[in-house]
């Protein structure tokens, strides 16, 4: 499995991404976590193309959507649903207001 340690991370990069012990890092990481770290490593280095390539390989698409695709969360039109494949909810009707009865009318 490819990890950030295959790309000679600097101490500053490791400060943000992982512990400096490569063996302990490799023992506890999953494939998707390694891909996420690689995506972040290349984003930090300014290599957007390689970062995006690793992001596309992450299998949990919902995780990618909510953690990497920030601008996808803000719809350009407020009436446009964030998730177009879900039906748009109907707005609930407001309950009718009942007039408050005065203390005098309760007697």
C-alpha positions as a printed NumPy array, in Angstrom:
array([[  0.   ,   0.   ,   0.   ],
       [  1.321,   3.413,  -0.97 ],
       [  1.615,   5.952,   1.846],
       [  2.982,   9.443,   2.349],
       [  6.272,   7.876,   3.495],
       [  6.853,   6.711,  -0.086],
       [  7.096,  10.392,  -1.075],
       [  9.679,  11.644,   1.464],
       [  7.531,  13.929,   3.619],
       [  9.279,  16.776,   5.37 ],
       [  9.062,  17.165,   9.167],
       [  6.704,  20.118,   8.611],
       [  4.388,  17.972,   6.43 ],
       [  4.463,  15.17 ,   8.998],
       [  3.463,  17.671,  11.653],
       [  0.111,  18.015,   9.897],
       [ -0.327,  14.529,   8.457],
       [  1.137,  11.733,  10.559],
       [  3.455,  10.621,  13.286],
       [  7.109,  10.417,  12.236],
       [  7.339,   6.644,  12.81 ],
       [  6.626,   5.128,   9.393],
       [  6.194,   1.559,  10.656],
       [  3.648,   2.515,  13.31 ],
       [  1.846,   4.668,  10.743],
       [  1.63 ,   1.817,   8.226],
       [  0.435,  -0.639,  10.878],
       [ -2.646,   1.41 ,  11.805],
       [ -3.769,   2.97 ,   8.518],
       [ -6.431,   1.772,   6.063],
       [ -6.226,   2.095,   2.281],
       [ -8.701,   5.004,   2.225],
       [ -6.886,   6.798,   5.063],
       [ -3.593,   6.43 ,   3.185],
       [ -5.196,   7.848,   0.031],
       [ -6.637,  10.755,   2.02 ],
       [ -3.203,  11.537,   3.472],
       [ -1.629,  11.34 ,  -0.009],
       [ -4.31 ,  13.684,  -1.324],
       [ -3.544,  16.169,   1.453],
       [  0.225,  15.817,   1.024],
       [  0.12 ,  16.753,  -2.643],
       [ -2.382,  19.545,  -1.974],
       [  0.084,  20.974,   0.57 ],
       [  2.81 ,  20.753,  -2.056],
       [  0.643,  22.606,  -4.566],
       [  0.22 ,  19.654,  -6.926],
       [ -3.544,  19.801,  -7.487],
       [ -3.511,  17.235, -10.299],
       [ -1.877,  14.49 ,  -8.214],
       [ -3.985,  15.439,  -5.191],
       [ -7.162,  15.028,  -7.247],
       [ -5.927,  11.702,  -8.615],
       [ -5.59 ,  10.302,  -5.082],
       [ -8.933,  11.795,  -4.071],
       [-10.652,   9.948,  -6.947],
       [ -9.247,   6.637,  -5.692],
       [-10.862,   6.918,  -2.227],
       [-13.666,   4.352,  -2.134],
       [-15.964,   6.125,   0.353],
       [-17.543,   8.703,  -1.982],
       [-19.748,  10.246,   0.724],
       [-16.645,  10.905,   2.834],
       [-14.951,  12.578,  -0.117],
       [-18.02 ,  14.695,  -0.801],
       [-18.331,  16.013,   2.735],
       [-14.602,  16.404,   3.462],
       [-13.05 ,  17.52 ,   0.189],
       [-15.712,  18.988,  -2.089],
       [-16.478,  22.133,  -0.096],
       [-17.894,  24.183,  -2.953],
       [-20.264,  21.341,  -3.803],
       [-21.963,  21.901,  -0.448],
       [-23.023,  25.449,  -1.306],
       [-25.664,  25.439,  -4.029],
       [-25.561,  28.478,  -6.321],
       [-29.332,  28.857,  -6.081],
       [-30.971,  28.763,  -2.632],
       [-33.958,  26.906,  -4.092],
       [-31.703,  24.212,  -5.541],
       [-31.326,  21.2  ,  -3.244],
       [-27.81 ,  20.256,  -2.158],
       [-28.548,  16.656,  -3.109],
       [-30.397,  16.821,  -6.448],
       [-31.129,  13.079,  -6.42 ],
       [-33.287,  13.458,  -3.304],
       [-36.779,  14.831,  -3.783],
       [-37.281,  18.347,  -2.558],
       [-39.189,  18.476,   0.711],
       [-42.461,  20.255,   0.81 ],
       [-42.652,  23.118,   3.221],
       [-44.716,  22.44 ,   6.278],
       [-47.803,  24.49 ,   6.741],
       [-47.864,  26.799,   9.697],
       [-50.275,  25.886,  12.453],
       [-53.202,  28.205,  12.823],
       [-52.94 ,  30.58 ,  15.709],
       [-55.669,  30.281,  18.241],
       [-56.695,  33.457,  19.948],
       [-55.67 ,  33.543,  23.548],
       [-58.597,  33.533,  25.884],
       [-58.587,  36.075,  28.597],
       [-58.885,  35.089,  32.227],
       [-62.295,  36.701,  32.354],
       [-63.731,  34.493,  29.648],
       [-62.609,  31.303,  31.413],
       [-64.952,  31.918,  34.327]])
